[in-house]
Amino acid sequence: MQINVGSTDRVIRGVVGLALIVAALTGAIGVWGWIGVVPLATAIFRFCPAYTLFGMNTCPVTKTERGK
């Protein structure tokens, strides 16, 4: 797995994921709130399978990666 989720993207995913899980735990939105596990997991692992399918990457390119 190559890292493809950048810092800003990671923070947004983490906040949204946690908000959905908390809303599900409090009963505010029901069972669908558990879908927040997906953005939270992608934030933790810094890898998004959908980004791979669409050829996207929100990580900045480092100097060592430019030479590849």
Secondary structure, 3 states (H helix, E strand, C coil): CCCCCCHHHHHHHHHHHHHHHHHHHHCCCHHHHHHHHHHHHHHHHCCCHHHHHHCCCCCCCCHHHHCC
